Amino acid sequence: MPIVVNLDVMLAKRKMKLNSLSEAVGVSAQNLSILKTGKARAIRFSTLDALCRALDCNPGDLLEYRPEDG
């Protein structure tokens, strides 16, 4: 998938743990882990909004487009 989720990068920059983020945004740690590992197929705008608020970032800080070779 050419869309890469940089959630782990933002967590490291904010020195935040996945469980803390989970509590802040109201999304289970398991679902955030799926998002973090790139296995998610979709994300709701409300979840993206909550993540951006909790991490004090923009959607472009979390999502990146990397074209596939091919």
Distance bins in CASP14 RR format, pairs under 12 A and 6 or more apart:
PFRMAT RR
TARGET T0000
AUTHOR 0000-0000-0000
RMODE 2
METHOD distances of the structure
MODEL  1
1 37 0 0 0 0 0 1 0 0 0 0 0
1 38 1 0 0 1 0 0 0 0 0 0 0
1 39 0 0 0 0 1 0 0 0 0 0 0
1 40 0 0 0 0 1 0 0 0 0 0 0
1 41 0 0 0 0 1 0 0 0 0 0 0
1 42 0 0 0 0 0 1 0 0 0 0 0
1 63 0 0 0 0 0 1 0 0 0 0 0
1 64 0 0 0 0 0 1 0 0 0 0 0
1 65 0 0 0 0 0 1 0 0 0 0 0
1 66 0 0 0 0 1 0 0 0 0 0 0
1 67 0 0 0 0 0 1 0 0 0 0 0
1 68 1 0 0 1 0 0 0 0 0 0 0
2 38 0 0 0 0 0 1 0 0 0 0 0
2 63 0 0 0 0 0 1 0 0 0 0 0
2 64 0 0 0 0 1 0 0 0 0 0 0
2 65 1 0 1 0 0 0 0 0 0 0 0
2 66 1 0 1 0 0 0 0 0 0 0 0
2 67 1 0 1 0 0 0 0 0 0 0 0
2 68 1 0 1 0 0 0 0 0 0 0 0
2 69 0 0 0 0 0 1 0 0 0 0 0
2 70 0 0 0 0 0 1 0 0 0 0 0
3 35 0 0 0 0 0 1 0 0 0 0 0
3 38 0 0 0 0 1 0 0 0 0 0 0
3 40 0 0 0 0 1 0 0 0 0 0 0
3 41 0 0 0 0 1 0 0 0 0 0 0
3 42 0 0 0 0 0 1 0 0 0 0 0
3 43 0 0 0 0 1 0 0 0 0 0 0
3 59 0 0 0 0 0 1 0 0 0 0 0
3 60 0 0 0 0 0 1 0 0 0 0 0
3 62 0 0 0 0 0 1 0 0 0 0 0
3 63 1 0 0 1 0 0 0 0 0 0 0
3 64 1 0 0 1 0 0 0 0 0 0 0
3 65 1 0 0 1 0 0 0 0 0 0 0
3 66 1 0 0 1 0 0 0 0 0 0 0
3 67 0 0 0 0 0 1 0 0 0 0 0
3 68 0 0 0 0 0 1 0 0 0 0 0
4 35 0 0 0 0 0 1 0 0 0 0 0
4 36 0 0 0 0 0 1 0 0 0 0 0
4 37 0 0 0 0 0 1 0 0 0 0 0
4 38 1 0 0 1 0 0 0 0 0 0 0
4 40 0 0 0 0 0 1 0 0 0 0 0
4 60 0 0 0 0 0 1 0 0 0 0 0
4 61 0 0 0 0 0 1 0 0 0 0 0
4 62 0 0 0 0 1 0 0 0 0 0 0
4 63 1 0 0 1 0 0 0 0 0 0 0
4 64 1 0 1 0 0 0 0 0 0 0 0
4 65 1 0 0 1 0 0 0 0 0 0 0
4 66 1 0 1 0 0 0 0 0 0 0 0
4 67 0 0 0 0 0 1 0 0 0 0 0
4 68 0 0 0 0 0 1 0 0 0 0 0
5 11 0 0 0 0 0 1 0 0 0 0 0
5 32 0 0 0 0 0 1 0 0 0 0 0
5 33 0 0 0 0 0 1 0 0 0 0 0
5 34 0 0 0 0 1 0 0 0 0 0 0
5 35 1 0 1 0 0 0 0 0 0 0 0
5 36 1 0 0 1 0 0 0 0 0 0 0
5 37 0 0 0 0 1 0 0 0 0 0 0
5 38 1 0 1 0 0 0 0 0 0 0 0
5 39 0 0 0 0 1 0 0 0 0 0 0
5 40 1 0 0 1 0 0 0 0 0 0 0
5 41 0 0 0 0 0 1 0 0 0 0 0
5 42 0 0 0 0 0 1 0 0 0 0 0
5 43 1 0 0 1 0 0 0 0 0 0 0
5 47 0 0 0 0 0 1 0 0 0 0 0
5 48 0 0 0 0 0 1 0 0 0 0 0
5 51 0 0 0 0 1 0 0 0 0 0 0
5 59 0 0 0 0 0 1 0 0 0 0 0
5 60 0 0 0 0 0 1 0 0 0 0 0
5 61 0 0 0 0 0 1 0 0 0 0 0
5 62 1 0 0 1 0 0 0 0 0 0 0
5 63 1 0 0 1 0 0 0 0 0 0 0
5 64 1 0 0 1 0 0 0 0 0 0 0
5 65 0 0 0 0 0 1 0 0 0 0 0
5 66 0 0 0 0 0 1 0 0 0 0 0
6 12 0 0 0 0 1 0 0 0 0 0 0
6 13 0 0 0 0 1 0 0 0 0 0 0
6 35 0 0 0 0 0 1 0 0 0 0 0
6 36 0 0 0 0 1 0 0 0 0 0 0
6 37 0 0 0 0 0 1 0 0 0 0 0
6 38 0 0 0 0 0 1 0 0 0 0 0
6 51 0 0 0 0 0 1 0 0 0 0 0
6 55 0 0 0 0 0 1 0 0 0 0 0
6 57 0 0 0 0 1 0 0 0 0 0 0
6 58 0 0 0 0 0 1 0 0 0 0 0
6 59 0 0 0 0 0 1 0 0 0 0 0
6 60 0 0 0 0 1 0 0 0 0 0 0
6 61 1 0 0 1 0 0 0 0 0 0 0
6 62 1 0 1 0 0 0 0 0 0 0 0
6 63 1 0 0 1 0 0 0 0 0 0 0
6 64 1 0 1 0 0 0 0 0 0 0 0
6 65 0 0 0 0 0 1 0 0 0 0 0
6 66 0 0 0 0 0 1 0 0 0 0 0
7 13 0 0 0 0 0 1 0 0 0 0 0
7 14 0 0 0 0 0 1 0 0 0 0 0
7 16 0 0 0 0 0 1 0 0 0 0 0
7 18 0 0 0 0 1 0 0 0 0 0 0
7 21 0 0 0 0 1 0 0 0 0 0 0
7 22 0 0 0 0 0 1 0 0 0 0 0
7 25 0 0 0 0 0 1 0 0 0 0 0
7 27 0 0 0 0 0 1 0 0 0 0 0
7 29 0 0 0 0 0 1 0 0 0 0 0
7 31 0 0 0 0 0 1 0 0 0 0 0
7 32 1 0 0 1 0 0 0 0 0 0 0
7 33 0 0 0 0 1 0 0 0 0 0 0
7 34 0 0 0 0 0 1 0 0 0 0 0
7 35 1 0 1 0 0 0 0 0 0 0 0
7 36 1 0 1 0 0 0 0 0 0 0 0
7 37 0 0 0 0 1 0 0 0 0 0 0
7 38 0 0 0 0 1 0 0 0 0 0 0
7 39 0 0 0 0 0 1 0 0 0 0 0
7 40 0 0 0 0 1 0 0 0 0 0 0
7 43 0 0 0 0 0 1 0 0 0 0 0
7 47 0 0 0 0 0 1 0 0 0 0 0
7 48 0 0 0 0 0 1 0 0 0 0 0
7 51 1 0 0 1 0 0 0 0 0 0 0
7 52 0 0 0 0 0 1 0 0 0 0 0
7 54 0 0 0 0 0 1 0 0 0 0 0
7 55 0 0 0 0 1 0 0 0 0 0 0
7 57 0 0 0 0 0 1 0 0 0 0 0
7 59 0 0 0 0 0 1 0 0 0 0 0
7 60 0 0 0 0 0 1 0 0 0 0 0
7 61 0 0 0 0 1 0 0 0 0 0 0
7 62 1 0 0 1 0 0 0 0 0 0 0
7 63 0 0 0 0 1 0 0 0 0 0 0
7 64 0 0 0 0 0 1 0 0 0 0 0
8 14 0 0 0 0 0 1 0 0 0 0 0
8 16 0 0 0 0 0 1 0 0 0 0 0
8 17 0 0 0 0 0 1 0 0 0 0 0
8 18 0 0 0 0 1 0 0 0 0 0 0
8 21 0 0 0 0 0 1 0 0 0 0 0
8 32 0 0 0 0 0 1 0 0 0 0 0
8 33 0 0 0 0 1 0 0 0 0 0 0
8 35 0 0 0 0 1 0 0 0 0 0 0
8 36 1 0 1 0 0 0 0 0 0 0 0
8 37 0 0 0 0 1 0 0 0 0 0 0
8 38 0 0 0 0 1 0 0 0 0 0 0
8 55 0 0 0 0 0 1 0 0 0 0 0
8 62 0 0 0 0 0 1 0 0 0 0 0
9 16 0 0 0 0 0 1 0 0 0 0 0
9 36 0 0 0 0 1 0 0 0 0 0 0
9 55 0 0 0 0 0 1 0 0 0 0 0
9 57 0 0 0 0 1 0 0 0 0 0 0
9 60 0 0 0 0 0 1 0 0 0 0 0
9 61 0 0 0 0 1 0 0 0 0 0 0
9 62 0 0 0 0 1 0 0 0 0 0 0
9 63 0 0 0 0 0 1 0 0 0 0 0
9 64 0 0 0 0 1 0 0 0 0 0 0
10 16 0 0 0 0 1 0 0 0 0 0 0
10 18 0 0 0 0 0 1 0 0 0 0 0
10 21 0 0 0 0 1 0 0 0 0 0 0
10 32 0 0 0 0 0 1 0 0 0 0 0
10 35 0 0 0 0 0 1 0 0 0 0 0
10 36 0 0 0 0 1 0 0 0 0 0 0
10 51 0 0 0 0 1 0 0 0 0 0 0
10 52 0 0 0 0 1 0 0 0 0 0 0
10 54 0 0 0 0 1 0 0 0 0 0 0
10 55 1 0 1 0 0 0 0 0 0 0 0
10 56 0 0 0 0 1 0 0 0 0 0 0
10 57 1 0 1 0 0 0 0 0 0 0 0
10 58 0 0 0 0 0 1 0 0 0 0 0
10 59 0 0 0 0 0 1 0 0 0 0 0
10 60 0 0 0 0 0 1 0 0 0 0 0
10 61 1 0 1 0 0 0 0 0 0 0 0
10 62 1 0 0 1 0 0 0 0 0 0 0
10 63 0 0 0 0 0 1 0 0 0 0 0
10 64 0 0 0 0 0 1 0 0 0 0 0
11 17 1 0 0 1 0 0 0 0 0 0 0
11 18 1 0 0 1 0 0 0 0 0 0 0
11 19 0 0 0 0 0 1 0 0 0 0 0
11 20 0 0 0 0 1 0 0 0 0 0 0
11 21 1 0 0 1 0 0 0 0 0 0 0
11 22 0 0 0 0 0 1 0 0 0 0 0
11 24 0 0 0 0 0 1 0 0 0 0 0
11 25 0 0 0 0 0 1 0 0 0 0 0
11 29 0 0 0 0 0 1 0 0 0 0 0
11 32 0 0 0 0 1 0 0 0 0 0 0
11 33 0 0 0 0 0 1 0 0 0 0 0
11 35 0 0 0 0 0 1 0 0 0 0 0
11 36 1 0 0 1 0 0 0 0 0 0 0
11 51 0 0 0 0 0 1 0 0 0 0 0
11 54 0 0 0 0 0 1 0 0 0 0 0
11 55 1 0 0 1 0 0 0 0 0 0 0
11 57 0 0 0 0 0 1 0 0 0 0 0
11 61 0 0 0 0 0 1 0 0 0 0 0
11 62 0 0 0 0 0 1 0 0 0 0 0
12 18 0 0 0 0 0 1 0 0 0 0 0
12 21 0 0 0 0 0 1 0 0 0 0 0
12 36 0 0 0 0 0 1 0 0 0 0 0
12 55 0 0 0 0 0 1 0 0 0 0 0
13 55 0 0 0 0 1 0 0 0 0 0 0
13 56 0 0 0 0 1 0 0 0 0 0 0
13 57 0 0 0 0 1 0 0 0 0 0 0
13 61 0 0 0 0 1 0 0 0 0 0 0
13 62 0 0 0 0 0 1 0 0 0 0 0
14 20 0 0 0 0 1 0 0 0 0 0 0
14 21 0 0 0 0 1 0 0 0 0 0 0
14 24 0 0 0 0 0 1 0 0 0 0 0
14 51 0 0 0 0 0 1 0 0 0 0 0
14 52 0 0 0 0 0 1 0 0 0 0 0
14 54 0 0 0 0 1 0 0 0 0 0 0
14 55 1 0 1 0 0 0 0 0 0 0 0
14 56 1 0 0 1 0 0 0 0 0 0 0
14 57 0 0 0 0 1 0 0 0 0 0 0
14 61 0 0 0 0 0 1 0 0 0 0 0
14 62 0 0 0 0 0 1 0 0 0 0 0
15 21 0 0 0 0 0 1 0 0 0 0 0
15 55 0 0 0 0 0 1 0 0 0 0 0
16 22 0 0 0 0 0 1 0 0 0 0 0
16 23 0 0 0 0 0 1 0 0 0 0 0
16 24 0 0 0 0 1 0 0 0 0 0 0
16 25 0 0 0 0 0 1 0 0 0 0 0
16 32 0 0 0 0 0 1 0 0 0 0 0
16 51 0 0 0 0 0 1 0 0 0 0 0
16 54 0 0 0 0 1 0 0 0 0 0 0
16 55 1 0 0 1 0 0 0 0 0 0 0
16 56 0 0 0 0 0 1 0 0 0 0 0
16 57 0 0 0 0 0 1 0 0 0 0 0
17 23 0 0 0 0 1 0 0 0 0 0 0
17 24 0 0 0 0 0 1 0 0 0 0 0
17 29 0 0 0 0 1 0 0 0 0 0 0
17 32 0 0 0 0 0 1 0 0 0 0 0
17 33 0 0 0 0 0 1 0 0 0 0 0
17 36 0 0 0 0 0 1 0 0 0 0 0
17 54 0 0 0 0 0 1 0 0 0 0 0
18 24 0 0 0 0 0 1 0 0 0 0 0
18 25 0 0 0 0 0 1 0 0 0 0 0
18 27 0 0 0 0 0 1 0 0 0 0 0
18 28 0 0 0 0 0 1 0 0 0 0 0
18 29 1 0 1 0 0 0 0 0 0 0 0
18 30 0 0 0 0 1 0 0 0 0 0 0
18 31 0 0 0 0 0 1 0 0 0 0 0
18 32 1 0 1 0 0 0 0 0 0 0 0
18 33 1 0 0 1 0 0 0 0 0 0 0
18 34 0 0 0 0 0 1 0 0 0 0 0
18 35 0 0 0 0 1 0 0 0 0 0 0
18 36 1 0 0 1 0 0 0 0 0 0 0
18 37 0 0 0 0 0 1 0 0 0 0 0
18 51 0 0 0 0 0 1 0 0 0 0 0
18 54 0 0 0 0 0 1 0 0 0 0 0
18 55 0 0 0 0 0 1 0 0 0 0 0
19 25 0 0 0 0 0 1 0 0 0 0 0
19 26 0 0 0 0 0 1 0 0 0 0 0
19 27 0 0 0 0 0 1 0 0 0 0 0
19 28 0 0 0 0 0 1 0 0 0 0 0
19 29 1 0 1 0 0 0 0 0 0 0 0
19 30 0 0 0 0 0 1 0 0 0 0 0
19 32 0 0 0 0 1 0 0 0 0 0 0
19 33 0 0 0 0 0 1 0 0 0 0 0
20 26 0 0 0 0 0 1 0 0 0 0 0
20 29 0 0 0 0 1 0 0 0 0 0 0
20 32 0 0 0 0 0 1 0 0 0 0 0
20 54 0 0 0 0 1 0 0 0 0 0 0
20 55 0 0 0 0 0 1 0 0 0 0 0
21 27 0 0 0 0 1 0 0 0 0 0 0
21 28 0 0 0 0 0 1 0 0 0 0 0
21 29 0 0 0 0 1 0 0 0 0 0 0
21 31 0 0 0 0 0 1 0 0 0 0 0
21 32 1 0 0 1 0 0 0 0 0 0 0
21 33 0 0 0 0 0 1 0 0 0 0 0
21 35 0 0 0 0 0 1 0 0 0 0 0
21 36 0 0 0 0 1 0 0 0 0 0 0
21 47 0 0 0 0 0 1 0 0 0 0 0
21 50 0 0 0 0 1 0 0 0 0 0 0
21 51 1 0 0 1 0 0 0 0 0 0 0
21 52 0 0 0 0 0 1 0 0 0 0 0
21 53 0 0 0 0 0 1 0 0 0 0 0
21 54 1 0 1 0 0 0 0 0 0 0 0
21 55 1 0 0 1 0 0 0 0 0 0 0
21 56 0 0 0 0 0 1 0 0 0 0 0
21 57 0 0 0 0 0 1 0 0 0 0 0
21 62 0 0 0 0 0 1 0 0 0 0 0
22 28 1 0 0 1 0 0 0 0 0 0 0
22 29 1 0 1 0 0 0 0 0 0 0 0
22 30 0 0 0 0 1 0 0 0 0 0 0
22 31 0 0 0 0 1 0 0 0 0 0 0
22 32 1 0 1 0 0 0 0 0 0 0 0
22 33 0 0 0 0 1 0 0 0 0 0 0
22 34 0 0 0 0 0 1 0 0 0 0 0
22 35 0 0 0 0 0 1 0 0 0 0 0
22 36 0 0 0 0 0 1 0 0 0 0 0
22 47 0 0 0 0 0 1 0 0 0 0 0
22 50 0 0 0 0 0 1 0 0 0 0 0
22 51 0 0 0 0 0 1 0 0 0 0 0
22 54 0 0 0 0 1 0 0 0 0 0 0
23 29 0 0 0 0 1 0 0 0 0 0 0
23 32 0 0 0 0 0 1 0 0 0 0 0
23 50 0 0 0 0 0 1 0 0 0 0 0
23 54 0 0 0 0 1 0 0 0 0 0 0
24 32 0 0 0 0 0 1 0 0 0 0 0
24 47 0 0 0 0 0 1 0 0 0 0 0
24 50 1 0 0 1 0 0 0 0 0 0 0
24 51 0 0 0 0 1 0 0 0 0 0 0
24 52 0 0 0 0 0 1 0 0 0 0 0
24 53 0 0 0 0 1 0 0 0 0 0 0
24 54 1 0 1 0 0 0 0 0 0 0 0
24 55 0 0 0 0 1 0 0 0 0 0 0
24 56 0 0 0 0 0 1 0 0 0 0 0
25 31 0 0 0 0 1 0 0 0 0 0 0
25 32 1 0 0 1 0 0 0 0 0 0 0
25 35 0 0 0 0 0 1 0 0 0 0 0
25 43 0 0 0 0 0 1 0 0 0 0 0
25 44 0 0 0 0 0 1 0 0 0 0 0
25 46 0 0 0 0 1 0 0 0 0 0 0
25 47 1 0 0 1 0 0 0 0 0 0 0
25 48 0 0 0 0 1 0 0 0 0 0 0
25 49 0 0 0 0 1 0 0 0 0 0 0
25 50 1 1 0 0 0 0 0 0 0 0 0
25 51 1 0 1 0 0 0 0 0 0 0 0
25 52 0 0 0 0 1 0 0 0 0 0 0
25 53 1 0 0 1 0 0 0 0 0 0 0
25 54 1 0 1 0 0 0 0 0 0 0 0
25 55 0 0 0 0 1 0 0 0 0 0 0
25 62 0 0 0 0 0 1 0 0 0 0 0
26 32 0 0 0 0 1 0 0 0 0 0 0
26 44 0 0 0 0 0 1 0 0 0 0 0
26 46 0 0 0 0 0 1 0 0 0 0 0
26 47 0 0 0 0 1 0 0 0 0 0 0
26 49 0 0 0 0 0 1 0 0 0 0 0
26 50 1 0 0 1 0 0 0 0 0 0 0
26 51 0 0 0 0 0 1 0 0 0 0 0
26 53 0 0 0 0 0 1 0 0 0 0 0
26 54 0 0 0 0 1 0 0 0 0 0 0
27 33 0 0 0 0 0 1 0 0 0 0 0
27 34 0 0 0 0 0 1 0 0 0 0 0
27 35 0 0 0 0 1 0 0 0 0 0 0
27 36 0 0 0 0 0 1 0 0 0 0 0
27 40 0 0 0 0 0 1 0 0 0 0 0
27 43 0 0 0 0 1 0 0 0 0 0 0
27 44 0 0 0 0 1 0 0 0 0 0 0
27 46 0 0 0 0 1 0 0 0 0 0 0
27 47 1 0 1 0 0 0 0 0 0 0 0
27 48 0 0 0 0 0 1 0 0 0 0 0
27 49 0 0 0 0 0 1 0 0 0 0 0
27 50 1 0 0 1 0 0 0 0 0 0 0
27 51 0 0 0 0 1 0 0 0 0 0 0
27 54 0 0 0 0 1 0 0 0 0 0 0
28 34 0 0 0 0 1 0 0 0 0 0 0
28 35 0 0 0 0 0 1 0 0 0 0 0
28 47 0 0 0 0 0 1 0 0 0 0 0
29 35 0 0 0 0 0 1 0 0 0 0 0
29 36 0 0 0 0 1 0 0 0 0 0 0
30 36 0 0 0 0 0 1 0 0 0 0 0
30 37 0 0 0 0 0 1 0 0 0 0 0
30 39 0 0 0 0 0 1 0 0 0 0 0
30 40 0 0 0 0 0 1 0 0 0 0 0
31 37 0 0 0 0 0 1 0 0 0 0 0
31 38 0 0 0 0 0 1 0 0 0 0 0
31 39 0 0 0 0 0 1 0 0 0 0 0
31 40 1 0 0 1 0 0 0 0 0 0 0
31 42 0 0 0 0 0 1 0 0 0 0 0
31 43 0 0 0 0 1 0 0 0 0 0 0
31 44 0 0 0 0 0 1 0 0 0 0 0
31 47 0 0 0 0 1 0 0 0 0 0 0
31 50 0 0 0 0 0 1 0 0 0 0 0
31 51 0 0 0 0 0 1 0 0 0 0 0
32 38 0 0 0 0 0 1 0 0 0 0 0
32 39 0 0 0 0 0 1 0 0 0 0 0
32 40 0 0 0 0 1 0 0 0 0 0 0
32 43 0 0 0 0 0 1 0 0 0 0 0
32 47 0 0 0 0 1 0 0 0 0 0 0
32 50 0 0 0 0 0 1 0 0 0 0 0
32 51 0 0 0 0 1 0 0 0 0 0 0
32 54 0 0 0 0 0 1 0 0 0 0 0
32 55 0 0 0 0 0 1 0 0 0 0 0
32 62 0 0 0 0 0 1 0 0 0 0 0
33 39 0 0 0 0 1 0 0 0 0 0 0
33 40 0 0 0 0 1 0 0 0 0 0 0
34 40 1 0 1 0 0 0 0 0 0 0 0
34 41 0 0 0 0 1 0 0 0 0 0 0
34 42 0 0 0 0 0 1 0 0 0 0 0
34 43 0 0 0 0 0 1 0 0 0 0 0
34 47 0 0 0 0 0 1 0 0 0 0 0
35 41 0 0 0 0 0 1 0 0 0 0 0
35 42 0 0 0 0 1 0 0 0 0 0 0
35 43 1 0 0 1 0 0 0 0 0 0 0
35 44 0 0 0 0 0 1 0 0 0 0 0
35 47 0 0 0 0 1 0 0 0 0 0 0
35 48 0 0 0 0 1 0 0 0 0 0 0
35 50 0 0 0 0 0 1 0 0 0 0 0
35 51 0 0 0 0 1 0 0 0 0 0 0
35 62 0 0 0 0 1 0 0 0 0 0 0
35 63 0 0 0 0 0 1 0 0 0 0 0
36 43 0 0 0 0 0 1 0 0 0 0 0
36 51 0 0 0 0 0 1 0 0 0 0 0
36 62 0 0 0 0 0 1 0 0 0 0 0
38 62 0 0 0 0 0 1 0 0 0 0 0
38 63 0 0 0 0 0 1 0 0 0 0 0
38 64 0 0 0 0 0 1 0 0 0 0 0
38 66 0 0 0 0 0 1 0 0 0 0 0
40 47 0 0 0 0 1 0 0 0 0 0 0
40 48 0 0 0 0 0 1 0 0 0 0 0
40 62 0 0 0 0 0 1 0 0 0 0 0
40 63 0 0 0 0 0 1 0 0 0 0 0
42 48 0 0 0 0 0 1 0 0 0 0 0
42 63 0 0 0 0 0 1 0 0 0 0 0
43 49 0 0 0 0 0 1 0 0 0 0 0
43 50 0 0 0 0 0 1 0 0 0 0 0
43 51 0 0 0 0 1 0 0 0 0 0 0
43 52 0 0 0 0 0 1 0 0 0 0 0
43 59 0 0 0 0 1 0 0 0 0 0 0
43 62 0 0 0 0 1 0 0 0 0 0 0
43 63 0 0 0 0 1 0 0 0 0 0 0
44 50 0 0 0 0 1 0 0 0 0 0 0
44 51 0 0 0 0 0 1 0 0 0 0 0
45 51 0 0 0 0 0 1 0 0 0 0 0
45 52 0 0 0 0 0 1 0 0 0 0 0
45 59 0 0 0 0 1 0 0 0 0 0 0
45 63 0 0 0 0 0 1 0 0 0 0 0
46 52 0 0 0 0 0 1 0 0 0 0 0
46 53 0 0 0 0 0 1 0 0 0 0 0
47 53 0 0 0 0 0 1 0 0 0 0 0
47 54 0 0 0 0 0 1 0 0 0 0 0
47 59 0 0 0 0 0 1 0 0 0 0 0
47 62 0 0 0 0 0 1 0 0 0 0 0
47 63 0 0 0 0 0 1 0 0 0 0 0
48 54 0 0 0 0 0 1 0 0 0 0 0
48 55 0 0 0 0 0 1 0 0 0 0 0
48 57 0 0 0 0 0 1 0 0 0 0 0
48 58 0 0 0 0 0 1 0 0 0 0 0
48 59 1 0 1 0 0 0 0 0 0 0 0
48 60 0 0 0 0 1 0 0 0 0 0 0
48 61 0 0 0 0 0 1 0 0 0 0 0
48 62 1 0 0 1 0 0 0 0 0 0 0
48 63 1 0 0 1 0 0 0 0 0 0 0
49 55 0 0 0 0 0 1 0 0 0 0 0
49 57 0 0 0 0 0 1 0 0 0 0 0
49 58 0 0 0 0 0 1 0 0 0 0 0
49 59 0 0 0 0 1 0 0 0 0 0 0
49 62 0 0 0 0 0 1 0 0 0 0 0
50 57 0 0 0 0 0 1 0 0 0 0 0
50 59 0 0 0 0 0 1 0 0 0 0 0
50 62 0 0 0 0 0 1 0 0 0 0 0
51 57 1 0 0 1 0 0 0 0 0 0 0
51 58 0 0 0 0 0 1 0 0 0 0 0
51 59 0 0 0 0 1 0 0 0 0 0 0
51 60 0 0 0 0 0 1 0 0 0 0 0
51 61 0 0 0 0 1 0 0 0 0 0 0
51 62 1 0 0 1 0 0 0 0 0 0 0
51 63 0 0 0 0 0 1 0 0 0 0 0
52 58 1 0 0 1 0 0 0 0 0 0 0
52 59 1 0 0 1 0 0 0 0 0 0 0
52 60 0 0 0 0 1 0 0 0 0 0 0
52 61 1 0 0 1 0 0 0 0 0 0 0
52 62 1 0 0 1 0 0 0 0 0 0 0
52 63 0 0 0 0 0 1 0 0 0 0 0
53 59 0 0 0 0 0 1 0 0 0 0 0
53 62 0 0 0 0 0 1 0 0 0 0 0
54 62 0 0 0 0 0 1 0 0 0 0 0
55 61 1 0 0 1 0 0 0 0 0 0 0
55 62 1 0 0 1 0 0 0 0 0 0 0
56 62 0 0 0 0 0 1 0 0 0 0 0
57 63 0 0 0 0 0 1 0 0 0 0 0
58 64 0 0 0 0 0 1 0 0 0 0 0
59 65 0 0 0 0 0 1 0 0 0 0 0
END
